[in-house]
Structure formats: C-alpha cells, structure tokens
Amino acid sequence: MPEKETTKRNTRSKRGFLSVLFGRGAVAALMLLAQAAFLFVVFGRLQYSVYLTGTVTALTAVFLAYLLNTRSDPSVKLTWAVVIAVAPVFGVLLYLFITFDVGHRMEQRLLQSIEAESAPFMPAQTELTSRLEREEPGFAPLVRYLAEANGYAVYENTNVTYFPQGEDKYQAMLRQMEQAEKFIFLEYFIVEEGEMWDGVLDILTRKAAQGVDVRILYDGTCSILRLPASYPKTLRARGIQCKVFAPIRPFISTSYNNRDHRKILVVDGKVGFTGGVNLADEYINRRERFGHWKDASVMLRGDAVRSLTLMFLRLWNAGEKERVYEPYLIEPTAALPSSQGWVIPYGDSPLDDEYTGEMVYLDMIATARDYVYIMTPYLILDNEMVTALCFAARRGVDVRLVLPGIPDKKYANLLAKSHYRVLTEAGVRIFEYTPGFVHSKVFVSDDIRAVVGTINLDYRSLYLHFECAAYLYKVPAIRDILRDFADTFPRCREITALDAASLPLSTRLMGWILKLAAPLM
C-alpha cells in the first residue's frame, strides 16, 4: 500500500478512536451507565425492604398475570417473566418504561401521521390486484396483506438484477450514481470511511456540485464507532444533505432500540437498490473481517422503485416542517421489454403492531411445496419461526439454512447453535459457510418466490428495527438467486443431526442461558 494511503488510513483510525474516547459517544455511554446503575441501586433497596416485600410479591403476581395475557410472542413473555421474577420492582418498572416511553410514543404518532399523509402517493391498483386474484391465486393473498396492512403496492414493469456479492453491487451503484440527473437518496445502517465510501463520496460530491439533490440518512447508533460526530457538517460542506437517524444522546430512551437497519439507494426514482450491503470496506472484501464476507442485494429498474423512494422520504421527512413527496415520485414508465413477473418492495416498522418482516417469511415457508432455501447471518428464532421451519421439513419440503462459518458475534453463534438440534431432527438442513461470514438476507422457494433485503432471522430485525426488502414473484432474477445457492452449498459444511446432538455441553448451556435474554438483545 502506498505510504500516502497508509498515512491516510492511520489518520482515520486515530480520529475515529479519539472521537469515540472523547466525543459524544463516550459521554453518552457513561451517562447512560450512571443512570442505569442509579436506578438499579435505588430499586434494589426498595425491593428488599421488609416493609415492601409482601406488597411487591402481590403486585408481581398481578403483573405476571397481565404479562401472560398480552399479545407478545411467548419467548418475549418468558424473558420478561424471568426478569420480573429475579428483580420484581426493577423488572416491572423497566417493562413499563420500555412499553410506555413517552418519547417512543411521540415518534410513533409522528411516523404514523407521515405514513397516512403519504399513502395517497402509492398507486391505485384495483385492476392489477383483481387480475392477480384471477390469474395468480397463490400470490394474491400476500399482495392483499401487504397492501391492506402496510400500504405497499405490487408492481409489474420492473427489471430485477441480483448481486450475490457486495463487490458486484458496488460497481453497479457507482455506474448508476454517475448517471444521476435529478436526485440521489441513500439510507444506510453503516457508513464508514474507507475505499468503498471514498468511491461513493467522490461521485456524490461531484453530483451535488452539478445541482443534483443528494441526501444521505444513516443510523446514529452504529455511527458513533465509525464516523466523527461532526461528519454531517463535513458532508453539508460538500453540498450533500445529511441526517443521522436517532443519534445517541445522554438520556435513557427506548428509541435507541429502534435502529434504522435499512439499506436503500435511489437514483432519479428510476433505479433502486436494497439488500444487506452497507457502505464499509468489509462488505466488498477490501478489508478482511471474519474471513470472506458474503452479501447479497438487488437492483430494481422501473415502476417498483417508487416504493423505495417513498420509504426513504418517510423517514427523511420525520424531521421536516414542510414534507415534500411528489417531485420525487415519477409516473409509471413505458413498458420495459425484458420485465416479467411482479415485485413488491416493502418496509417494516417497529412502531406499529404489524410484524411484516416475519409474516412475509412465515408465508414463504408455509406456501413452499418443493423447497425453501434461506441465507441469514443470525438464527435467533421465536417459537413461531421454529415451528414453521420444522413443520415445512416434516411435510417434505427441502428446507435449507446457510449460516456463517466464521460468526461475527459469539453470543449470536451460541444462540444459533441452540436451535440446531430441534431443526435437524425435524429434517431441516443446516450449512455453515466455511470461507467466512454470510451477511445475506435471502429467501427463495419453488423457483417462483424470493425475498432479498435487510431482514435477519433474529428478534432485532423482526421486532425492533426499521427494515426493508423486495419480494419477487416469477421474475427471471430468481434463477440467479437459485444459482447463487447452488454455488454456495459446496463451500459449506453441513451440520447433521448427529453433529447437533454432539455439541459440547458448555455450548449448549450457554445457548440455553442466552435464550432467556434473546428477545431483549
């Protein structure tokens, strides 16, 4: 590596370290820890006071009865029951705080009002949905669900390109941004200085200078370890509009649990990208983390990009007094000669009562007849997902999971292994990607259905994060997704039922213990 480039990288590393050590992140973390410790000590003393023991016991029993009758997932109920049983006062107050947090509810109302005001910008599709009811009865129920529960439209006239590696997506996104004439919108969970971001930033800077409307929205939780606190000012100085979603501040709030995990790039409303690839060097294997990094994404070209544009604008407009949509939502384009099938870009929000990401996955598993193949970096499952996977395998569906061979988080790997035995005994086949880490979030079934997006098989993605994905039905790109799986299986180690039963006792014990806390991780 040239000396100048090495110096540049070292400067970035030092700046990043100092910004974490002396910046807002360190202060926020210390203040959060101090407040948590204070609450724990105070409530701990109250809990064990002889004058309150009887009252606490009675109230705990009442509260547990209430908890068991809520609509939460059984695994979530069990976790809260354990917390409340071990620390009754602190556990109840923590539950109430998370459930009734005022800031969380204000954010919920704001985003619900934004979704309501932007709903008319989704296309009316009476004729199309009626036709699907007649011609595609196996697909129409999901179309109806996503339209009625979340307002997401189904589109024809959209070409789909599948990228099995981050490197493939990176080159395509650079080419598309170079062609931008009106606007470029980026929404990413992770942005980190390095070769990948340098290439993106160079184009964004030039396009902004040419008068293109360039905006970037990135998550505030991950950014404290990857970007300086002043980075939005740096981007604005280049003519790029920038916002940080839910930046860390020194007060306790459940908002930090609801992170923006989406990855969206939209160029002129004509081309859109989504998938697992963030804007950091490991995603294109320019930096090695956990071996070879395998990730996947899709590029949409055509009418379906409208939904990705609207998803971005909804979160961007959350902090705007004047919310503008129409100039960025282009009208349906002329028929694309190679477009086939249907596409539904959809999002999932933690601020409603609809678990869209999980419902779509469960629908794919339930409707599979021959096979369902899944790539996911994490396998932290609730009871419904375990039951669905096992039942599909037992009724003869070829169910396969591709997981990392080199995990990025030890606790996540232990939790994944805690599911191995019950899954393999039911006939689910589990493959660990030996070259490294799988970050792809991909489902494919029966040669006709696929989902590519940002939604992991874990509690955070399914319940706590803002997420997005593209549902593909009978589009030619599904053949490329299936080919990717076919190329990946030989590079994996298959975990048999015997392997799962032979896991070390320490691994099994840690997995069982972690399961108790999994819904709160």
N, C-alpha and C positions, 0 to 999 in steps of 0.2 A: 504494500500500500504506500503511495507517495507520502513524503514527510508532511506536506501541507494538509493532506486529507487526514493523516493521523492526528495532527495538532487540532484540526477542526473537531474530530470526534472526541478527543480528550477534553477540549473546552466545553463541548456539550455535556459530557459526563459530569464534569466538575460543577457546571452551572446547575444541572439537574439535581445533583446531590446537595448543593448549598441551598437551592430553592426549597427542597424538602426539609432540610435541617433547620433553616432559619425563617422559612416562609410561612404563609398562612396555614399550610397543611400541618406542620408540626404544632403550631399554636392551637389549631382546631382540635387535633388529636389529643393534646394534653388537657385541654379544657373539657372535652367530652369524657375523658377518663376520670378527671377530677369530679365532674358532676355525677358520673355513674357510681364512683366509689362513695361519694357523699350519700347518695340515695340508698345504696346497699347497706351502709353502716346504720343510717337512721332507721330504715325499715327493719333491719335485722334486730336492733334493740327493741323496737316495738313488738316484733313478732314473739320474742321470748320473754316478754314481760308477763309475770304471773297474773297480773290483773286483766290481761287481754287474751290469755290462752283459750279460755272457753269460747269467747266471742269469735276469735279468729277461726277456731275449729268449726263452729257452726256456719260462719259465713263462707268458709272454704267449701264445705259440703254443698251449700246452696249454689255457690258459683260453679262448682264442678257439674252439678245437675244442669245448670244453664248452659255450660260449655258443651256438654254432650248432646244438647238439643239444638245447637247451631247447625248451619248448613255447611260447615267447613269439612274438608277432607278428613277421614278418620285418622290418618297419620298426623295431621296438624293437631287434631284434638288430643291425641295421645301425648304428643310433645308438650302441649300446654298443661295437660293434666299432671305430667311429671314435674314440670317447673313449679306449678302451684302447690303440689304435694310436698316438695322439698322446701320451698320458701313461700309460704302462703301469702303473706302480706305483699312482699316484693313481687311475687309472681302475678297476683291479681292486679296490682297497680300497673305493672309492666304491660299486661294484656290490655287493660283499659286504655293505657296511653297509646299503644300501637293501634288499637281499634278505633279510638275516638279522637285521635290527634287533630286539633283544630286546623293546623297548617295543611295537613293531608286533605281534610275535607274541603278547605278553600280551593286547593289545587284541583280537587275532583270536580267541584262545581264549575270552575273556570274552563277546564278541558271539555266538560260535558256541554257547556254553552257554545264553545267553539265548534264541536262536532255537529251540534244542532244547526248552527248558522251556516256551516259549510256543506251540510248534507245535500242541499239543492244542486250543488255542483257535480254530484255523481250523476252519470247518465241515466235517464229513464229507459228501462229495458223490458217493457211489457211484452213486446213481440218476441224478443230473443228468449226470454225465460219461458214463455208459452211454448215456443218451438222446442226448447230443451226438454220440457215436460213430456212432449210427444216423442221426440227422437232419441233422447238420452235419459231414460228413466233412472239409470244407475248413478247419474251425475247430478240430476236436477235437485234432489233433496239437499245436497251440500250447497248448491248455488242459492237455494232458498234460505238456508240457515245463515250463510254469510251476509246475504242481503238484509234479512229481517233483524238479525241480532246485532249486526255491526255496520250495515250500510255499505258493504263492499260489493262492487259490481263485477260481473263476469264479462270478459271481452273476447271478441274474435279479432281478426285483422291485426295480429301481433306475432312477430317473429321472435323466437327464443333461441339464444345461444348459451350453451352450458360450458363452464370453465371448471375443469377438475382440479386445477392448481391455482394458487394465488398469483403466480407469475403470469399465467395466461390472462387473468382478469386485469392485471396491472397494465400490460401492454395495450389491451383493448380500451381501458378507461383513458389512458393518455391520448390515444388516437381520437376518441370521441370528444374529449375536452378541447383538443386543438381545433375542432370544427365548430365550437360553440359560437353562436352569433347573438343570443339574447340573454341567457342566464345559465348558471351552473350552481346547483344546490348539492351540498354534501352534508350528510348526517352520519356520524361515526361514533362508536363506543370508545375507540382508542385512536389517538393521533400521537405519533412520536417522531421526533426529528431523526432523520437518517436518510439513506439513499432513496427509499420509496417516497417519503414525504417531500424530499428535495425535488424529485421529478414532478410531483403533483403541484407543489407550491410555485415552481417556476412557471408552469402554464397558467395557474390561477392569477399570478401577478401580472403576466402579460395580457391576459384576457380582461382583467379589471381595468388596466390602462387603456384598453381598446373600447371601453364603455360597456362591457358585458357585466350584468348583475351577478356578482359572485358572493355566495353566502356559505358559511360553514357553521354547523352546530355540533359540538362534541360533549361527551359526558364529563361532568365535573368530578366524579369520584375517582376514576382512573387517571385523570389528567394530573392530579397532584403529584404523582410519582413519575410523570413522563414529560410534562411541559412546565415552563416557568409560569408563575401566577399572572405575570403581565403579558402573556402571549396574545390574548385578544387585541391588546393595543398594538402589538407588533404587526398583526395581520391587518388591522384597520389602517395602519400607516402605509400599507401596500395597496389600499383601496378595496380590501376584502372585508365584507361584513362578517362579524363573528359573534357567536353566543356560546356560553357554557351552560349546559343543562344541569340544574340542581348543584351548583358549586358548594363545596364543603364550607360551612360556616361554624363558628364556635358556639353552637347551641344544639341541644338534642332534638331531633325530629325524625319521624319515620320516613320523611321524603328521601333520605339517603338510601333507603332500602329499594326505592323505585327508580332504578337507573335506566338510562336510555341506551339499550343494548342494540339498537337498530344500526344497520349499515345500508345507507341509501346514497346513490349518486344519480342525479337527474340532469340531463343536458338539453336545454331548449324545449323540454316537455316531450321530446321525440324519442329519446333514448334513456333508459334507466337501468341501474344495476342494484342487485341486492345479493345477500349471501353471507358467509362467515368471515370474509376477508376484511380486516381492519387496515389502517394506514400506518404500518410499522414494519420494520425490515424482516422480522421472523416470518411474516405472512407470505413473503416472496423468497424465502430462504436465502436472503442476503446476510442474515445473522442466524447462527445455529442456536436454537433453544429446543431442548428435548428431541434431538435428532431431526429427521426430515419432517417439515411441517406441511401437512396435507390439508388443504382447504378447498372449498368449492363455492361457486357463485353463478349467477345467471345475468345475462344482458337481455332486456326486453326492448324491442323496437316496434312502435306502433301505438295503438289506442290504449293498451293496458298501462302505459307509463303514466297516464292521468292519475291513477290511484296512488302511485308512489309520490308524485308531485304534491298531491293533496295531503298525504301523510306528513311529508316534510313541513308544509305550510301550517298545518295544525299545531305542531309543537313550536315552530318558529313564532307564530302569531300569539302564543300564550303570553308573551311579554309586551305585545304591541297595543297601543291605544287605537290605531287605525289598522284594521285587519283586511288585507287585500288578497284576493284569490284569482279572480277571473283573468287578468292579463297573462297568467302563467299556465292556464288550463286550456290547451289548444283544442280545437274542434277535431272530430274524427277525421282521419286521413283517408286518402284514396286507398282502395284495396291493395294490399301487399301481395304480390304474385305467389310467394312461397309460404304464406301463412296458412297453417292448418290447426285445427283444434281450438281449445279455449284456455284462457289464462285468468286467474283471479289473484291479483296482489292484495294482500290483507295484512292488517296490523293487529296487535294485541296490547291492551292497556291494563295495568294493574289497578286502575281507578274505577273500574266497573265490576259488575258481578258476573261477567261472562268470560270464561276461560277458553278463549277462542283457539289459542295455540294447541292446547291439549285436546279440545274437541275435534279439531281437524285431524290430528294424529290418530285419535281413537277411531274416527270414521274410516281412515285409510286402513287401519288394522282390521276393523270389523267387516269392511267390504272386500278385503283381499280374498281371492279364491285359489290362486296358484302360489304366489309368493309375495312377501313384503321384505325388502332389504332396507336397512337403516344404518346411516353413519352418524355418530354423535360423540362429542368429546367427553360427555359426562352421562352417567347412568345412575341417577338418584331418583328412584321411582316411587310414586304413590301406589296405593292398593289398586286403583282402577287400571293403571297402566300395566302393572304386573299381571293382573287378571286377564286383560285384553291380549297381551302377548302370549301368555300360556294357553289361553283358550284357542287362539288362532293356530298355534302349533299343534294342539291336540286334535283339531278338526282337519288336519292335513295340510295346512298352509306351510310353505317353506319360509320360516321366519329366521332372518339372519341379522345380527348386530355387528357392526365394525366399530371397535373402540381403540383408543390409543395403546400402543405397546410401551411407549415411554410417557407416563402421565405428567401433567404439569402441576398437579396438586395431589399430595399424598392422601389427604383425607377423602378427596373425591374418588381416588382409586380404591381405597378401602370400602367406601360406600358402594361403588360399582360391584366389587367382588362379593359384597354381602347378598347380591341378587343372583349370583352365578348359579348356585345350586338349584334353587327353585325353577329358574328359567331353563337350564339344561335338562333337568329331569322331565320337564314338560315337552322337550323336543326343540326348544329354541337353540339355534347355533350361534356361538359367540366367537368372534375373530378379533385378535389383538394385532394391530398394525406394527409389525416388528421394526420397520425403519425409523419410527419415531412417533410423533403426535398427530392425531386426527382432530382437526377443528371443524370439519364439515358438519353441516346440519342438513341431511338429505334423507328423504324417504322416497322409495319407488315401489310400485306394485303392479303386477299383472300386465306390464307393457303399456299401460294406458294412463296411470296416475303417478304424479310425483310432486314433492314439495322441496323447494330449495329456499333456505332463508337463514334466519339468525337464532332460531328457537332450539335450545338444547333440551335434552330429556332430563331436566332437573327442576327442583322447586323454584329456583330463582327465575328461570326463563318462563316457566309455565304459570307462575303466580305473581311474581314481583317486578318484572322488568317490562319496559316498553319494547316490543319486538315487532318483526315483520317477516313476511315470506311471500313466495309466489307459488300458488297452486297451479299445476299444469295438468291438463287433461287432453289426451290424444294429440299432443304436439310432437313433431319429429325429434325434438331435442331429448325426449325420454329415451330414445335409443342410445344417445351419447351417455346419459346417466347410467344406464344399464351396462354399457361398455366399461365405464369407469369402475363399477363394482366388480365386473368380471376381471379387470386388470388388477384390482386391489386384493381380492381374496387370496391369490397365490403368494402375496407378500405378507401374509398374516399367519399367525399361529392360532390354530383353532383350540378353544378350550372345551374339553369334553366334560360329560357329567362326572367321570372319574377324577379329572383334574379339579373340578369344582368341589367335589367331596373331600379331596386331599389337601385343600388349602391349609396352611399352618394354623394352629389353634389361636395364636396371637392375632393373626389377620382376621379370623372370624370374630373373635371377641371385640376387637377394635371396631369392626364393621357394625356389630350389633349395638355397641355403645353409641357410635356416631349416628346410627339410625334414629335414636331418640331425639337428637338435636337437628337432624337434617332439615326439617321444614323451616327452621329459624336461621339456617346458614346463609 
